[in-house]
């Protein structure tokens, strides 16, 4: 698929067909995620891939969705056969920028937390690769009050921060409601050339 087609076809898919994801396709999603930019080549992004049904079910309960809980969003998202959790490692960046070739760039506080930025870019690569593989995907947040439960369920060490999660599966031809027309209207006033203008 051409790159412009990938960009234009990418949507947040919230309901999936009852079909497994090819393990080779999942490997490509994860391999491409590791190719994202990394400040100072700190390589502070890791990924927890859940593709066994019991692990996927445990993800939903650990993040606050009781098995008997139902709503349109949750019922759709739970149809995904794969969940990938991108994890950011702040310590990798702080260690890298304490090395001699980077130490001059260190400040007490970072103006931007690049461990989160870079891991977010890795998540976008997962979303784009899913489109290229003929799959659908959706990035969403893990409720902060359930992050500790998520960590405990999957043995995620405390130095890794889940920035959200990505469901992956085969798109349905009919993905349901198109949503609010006002929410779906694409703004045309977000690019500014030369100077900021309204």
BELVENFEN-V305723 format. One record per backbone hydrogen bond with DSSP energy under -0.5 kcal/mol. CO is the residue of the C=O (numbers start at 1). NH is the residue of the N-H. If there is no record, write none. Layout:
BEGIN
CO_NH / CO_NH
END
This chain:
BEGIN
2_6 / 3_7 / 4_8 / 5_9 / 6_10 / 11_13 / 11_137 / 12_14 / 15_172 / 17_19 / 22_25 / 22_26 / 23_27 / 24_28 / 25_29 / 26_30 / 27_31 / 28_32 / 29_33 / 30_34 / 32_35 / 33_36 / 38_41 / 39_42 / 44_89 / 46_87 / 47_49 / 48_50 / 48_85 / 49_51 / 50_83 / 52_55 / 52_56 / 53_57 / 54_58 / 55_59 / 56_60 / 57_61 / 58_62 / 59_63 / 60_65 / 61_64 / 64_66 / 66_69 / 71_75 / 72_76 / 73_77 / 74_78 / 76_16 / 76_79 / 77_80 / 82_168 / 83_50 / 84_86 / 84_166 / 85_48 / 86_163 / 87_46 / 88_90 / 88_161 / 89_92 / 89_93 / 90_93 / 90_94 / 91_95 / 92_96 / 93_97 / 95_98 / 96_99 / 99_102 / 99_103 / 102_105 / 103_106 / 112_114 / 113_116 / 113_117 / 114_118 / 115_119 / 116_120 / 117_121 / 118_122 / 119_123 / 120_124 / 121_125 / 122_126 / 123_127 / 124_128 / 125_129 / 126_130 / 127_131 / 128_132 / 129_133 / 130_135 / 131_134 / 136_169 / 137_13 / 138_167 / 140_165 / 141_143 / 143_146 / 144_147 / 146_150 / 147_151 / 148_152 / 149_153 / 150_154 / 151_155 / 151_156 / 157_160 / 159_90 / 160_162 / 161_88 / 165_140 / 166_84 / 167_138 / 168_82 / 169_136 / 170_17 / 173_175 / 180_184 / 181_185 / 192_194 / 193_195
END
